[in-house]
Amino acid sequence: MITMEETERHTETPKQYDQPYVFYVRNEPVMQAALDVFMLINKHGKGLLKAKGNTIPSAVAIANIIVEKMLHNSVSIEYITLDSENTAVFGKRMLSTIEISIIKN
């Protein structure tokens, strides 16, 4: 029988609470996501876009909308990290990931 103490030790806090400026890109309209990132950058002074697989083009589009159109000359891209991971869900296929960091100047 599992006790309450054993279940409490294995619970993890979501990544969103560790870093409140992280935005996980999902399959939603790009403009709506860009407005969410816009508010995130205004609140925290920086934003980190994270995307996997088919949502990578949306993350790039959101970053371009923020940097080139919405907050022109007041924000810049700090760094872009491209990576891939081997997941058990897809067997031996690799899943691409991207992180785009946007900061206020």
C-alpha atoms as one frame of an Amber mdcrd trajectory, in Angstrom:
protein
   0.000   0.000   0.000   1.284   3.463  -0.885   1.278   6.020   1.891   0.712
   9.731   1.493   4.379  10.448   2.246   5.543   8.349  -0.707   3.288  10.146
  -3.161   4.282  13.592  -1.901   7.978  12.932  -2.443   7.492  12.119  -6.124
   5.363  15.101  -7.057   7.128  17.671  -9.200   6.375  21.334  -9.573   5.519
  22.399 -13.111   8.251  24.215 -15.011   6.000  27.228 -15.394   6.311  28.018
 -11.674  10.098  27.736 -11.723  10.421  30.237 -14.567   7.361  32.457 -14.953
   8.663  34.003 -18.190   8.557  30.707 -20.158   5.906  30.326 -22.866   5.246
  26.874 -24.317   4.060  27.177 -27.928   1.027  25.040 -28.731  -1.275  24.645
 -31.712  -3.185  27.895 -31.273  -3.527  31.015 -33.428  -0.175  32.758 -33.844
  -1.476  36.274 -33.182  -3.141  35.229 -29.920   0.098  33.576 -28.782   2.074
  36.689 -29.804  -0.169  38.839 -27.606   0.377  36.441 -24.689   4.157  36.651
 -25.168   3.879  40.449 -25.493   2.214  40.652 -22.061   4.775  38.216 -20.635
   7.702  40.349 -21.825   6.115  43.547 -20.498   5.579  41.925 -17.094   8.930
  40.154 -16.624  11.285  41.984 -18.991  12.073  38.806 -20.879  10.387  35.855
 -22.489  11.472  32.355 -23.414   9.600  30.585 -26.201   9.815  26.796 -26.171
   8.474  24.580 -28.952   8.764  20.996 -30.147   8.173  19.325 -33.490   5.440
  20.844 -35.642   5.085  23.947 -33.441   8.604  25.220 -34.249   7.447  27.367
 -37.233   4.822  28.972 -34.995   7.491  29.817 -32.394   9.645  31.480 -35.059
   6.634  33.417 -36.359   5.738  34.578 -32.831   9.324  35.743 -32.224   9.340
  37.650 -35.539   6.009  39.321 -34.775   7.235  40.433 -31.346  10.689  41.635
 -32.409   9.910  43.113 -35.838   6.346  44.393 -35.544   5.104  44.861 -31.969
   8.146  45.931 -29.962  10.445  47.202 -32.701  13.729  48.642 -31.279  12.745
  47.897 -27.666  13.403  44.129 -27.586  15.950  41.819 -29.145  16.597  38.119
 -29.437  19.160  37.081 -26.820  19.781  33.541 -28.063  18.254  30.697 -30.061
  18.876  27.069 -29.115  18.086  24.271 -31.546  18.208  20.689 -30.304  16.744
  17.274 -30.922  15.808  14.512 -28.537  15.165  10.825 -28.973  11.788  10.014
 -27.476  10.353   6.605 -26.713   6.937   7.760 -27.938   8.090   7.927 -31.548
  10.392   4.908 -31.407  13.732   5.696 -32.998  12.654   9.020 -34.439  14.194
  12.290 -33.334  12.035  15.187 -32.132  13.366  18.698 -32.784  13.118  21.391
 -30.121  13.762  25.145 -30.108  14.167  27.822 -27.439  14.043  31.497 -28.377
  14.938  34.027 -25.686  13.630  37.591 -26.121  14.784  40.382 -23.781  14.030
  44.075 -23.401  16.829  46.466 -24.405
